[in-house]
Amino acid sequence: MRNITAQASAAAAKPAGSDVAVEVRGVCKMYNEVEALRSIDLDFPVGKLTTLLGPSGCGKTTLLKIIAGLIPATSGEIRVNGNVVTGPGPERAFVFQDFALMPWATVMRNVAFGLELKGMGKDERQSIARKYIAEVGLSGFENKYPHELSGGMRQRVGLARAFAANADVLLLDEPFSAVDEQNRRKFQEDLLRLVELEKKTFIFVTHSIEEAVYCSDRIVILSRRPGRIAQVIEPDIDREADPDAIRRDQGYLDTVEEIWQGLKRYVD
Ligand SMILES: Nc1ncnc2c1ncn2[C@@H]1O[C@H](COP(=O)(O)OP(=O)(O)OP(=O)(O)O)[C@@H](O)[C@H]1O
């Protein structure tokens, strides 16, 4: 495990030896009188999964929304692929907690919708959508409607839609919170496979320390509100290993424990 807490500055929060997809510089966010985020400096490396972890209300979702361009920072700036963010853009896809699927459209139409908006022909967009529907494990469900799917399956549709739109940066806000424990584990394994396969930059918010350690290349721990970077941890996990073996691995367990020791002071 690489722990780069000591110098939680822009330099410290910079990943070693990799390209940067998203740069966060001096980001502060006020909601009227409420200071949600204070002076966030952070780099998100290309092709890696970075998790934002921290106590409830520390500004994780706020930071994700600012990166998505859904809300503005009060000060500071975000760059994606070197360009300053001024609003949402096609290179970023937000996978919402509540799925945000169109209830009147099939899985196929939901997944292909971004391509339809771009004016792509039906055959081409369906062929792209089919590929990603298969990648998230939903082959055979193309003609189903969201209400015919479980929460976990709807979540997968949301992911497939983000992949089909060919975004470089995927922003996932607690994507597994609405699914049961077994499905959650299966999803985590699928997510790791997709990170490997797709080489996209994933920014992930979770409340689960175990999930963060299992899935992440880097974990950014935010302090209680106003959110500041408290710690950046790079878990040293052999992801080639069997998932059950990883969860029993001493390095994994020690990392979970260390993060818990750091976070438990925030729990009332
Ligand atoms: N639209 C808003 N108007 C006013 N305050 C807000 C708004 N959105 C968020 N906040 C406040 O800003 C702080 C950060 O909220 P945010 O949802 O980003 O935290 P979070 O870390 O994602 O929380 P959780 O872990 O509980 O989901 C909280 O105190 C929240 O109440």
The ligand as a Gaussian input file, in Angstrom:
#p B3LYP/6-31G(d) Opt

LIG

0 1
 N      -28.057000      21.695000      -3.321000
 C      -27.599000      21.868000      -2.079000
 N      -27.919000      22.940000      -1.345000
 C      -27.449000      23.113000      -0.102000
 N      -26.592000      22.279000       0.507000
 C      -26.230000      21.192000      -0.176000
 C      -26.694000      20.914000      -1.501000
 N      -26.147000      19.753000      -1.938000
 C      -25.371000      19.313000      -0.926000
 N      -25.411000      20.168000       0.124000
 C      -24.686000      20.041000       1.392000
 O      -23.297000      19.995000       1.091000
 C      -22.628000      19.017000       1.871000
 C      -21.977000      17.979000       0.950000
 O      -23.015000      17.208000       0.314000
 P      -22.682000      15.962000      -0.626000
 O      -23.978000      15.374000      -1.037000
 O      -21.734000      16.373000      -1.672000
 O      -21.930000      15.005000       0.408000
 P      -21.590000      13.455000       0.299000
 O      -20.227000      13.293000       0.871000
 O      -21.817000      12.968000      -1.077000
 O      -22.692000      12.871000       1.290000
 P      -23.269000      11.378000       1.437000
 O      -22.093000      10.520000       1.745000
 O      -24.190000      11.489000       2.612000
 O      -23.971000      11.033000       0.159000
 C      -23.693000      18.426000       2.791000
 O      -23.622000      19.088000       4.036000
 C      -24.989000      18.717000       2.092000
 O      -26.043000      18.880000       3.030000

